[in-house]
């Protein structure tokens, strides 16, 4: 399966957010073609969620809800995780979405296990 370049995928995600009335911005730019993307959803009430890319058994791109790994729901916990991830991977894209409803706007499947 052909994967969109990371830059285009991030731009499309940000556009979906904006069309739906949420705000989204790039916290860190990664590799334009192949960088992974970490998503933070800030609910603007001190809580947040984080989603990390993965591949399922069929080879399809999915996102993992990191709350099952103990990341969040407090925003400080999510920010600490993101900071560690940024230090490990300089090609990582980090996108922050601000949405009171907590929507992530991902079109990929979300795994929560």
N, C-alpha and C positions, 0 to 999 in steps of 0.2 A: 504494500500500500504506500502510495506517495504521500508524504507529509508536507504541508505548507511550510515555507520558511517561517521561522519564529517571529520575525518582525511583522510579517503580514498577519499571522495568527493573533498577535498581541493587538495590532491595530483594529482588527475585526472585533475582538473582545471589547475593547474600549468603546468602539462605536455602538455595539449592542447595549452597553451600559448607558451611554449618553442618550440613545433613542428611548430607553425605558425611564429616563429621568434620574438616573443615578450618576455619581461622579466616579471616574476612574483615572488613574495616572500611573506612569511608569516610575517606580522607585529606583530600579537599577536596570540598565540595558545590558543584555547579554549578547552572545553571538547571534548575528543577524539571521543566520540560516539554520543552525542546529541547537541553539541554546534551549535548555528546559525553562519552563515558566512556573514560578511559584505564585499562587494567588492568595491575597489576604482580603478578607471581607470584613470591614469595620462597620459595626452596626450603629456607631455614634452614641452609644450608651455605656462605653467602657468594655464592651464585649466584642469579640472578633472570632473569625474562623480562618483556617488556612487549608489550602488544597495543593497537593503536589502531584505532578504527572507520574504515570506508571504505565506499564503495558500489561494487558490481561493475557490469559492463556491462549487466546486466539490471535495475539500479536497486535491487537487494537490499542490505541492510546485511550487511557482512562485517567481520571484524577482520583486520588485518595483523599478522603476527609481526614485530616490529621488529628481531629478531636479524639479518635480512637487510640491515638498514641499519647494522649494526655496534653496535646497542644491546645490551649484555650480552656475555657471560653473567655478568660480575661485577656484583654488586649495586650497586656505586658508579656504574658506567656507567648503569645503569637509573635510579638515583636522580637523576643529573645530567640525564638526558633529561627526566624527569618535572618537575624543577624548571624547566627551560627552557619546557616546555609550559605549566606553570601560570602563568608570567609572560606568555606570549603570549595565553592564553585564560582570562579570569576566569569564564566560564560552564562550564568543564571540570569534570567529575566525575573524581576519582581514587579508585580502589578498589584496596586492597592485599589480596591473598590470600596466606596463609601455609600452604604445603602441602609437606611433604617429598617428595612424589611429583611435584611440579611441575604439578599439574592446574590448568587455567584455568577450568573449569566453564562455558565459553561454549557456547551452543547454536547460535550462528551459525557459518557456515563460516569457517575460518582460511586466509588467503592467506599463503604464505611465499615469494612471489616479487615 
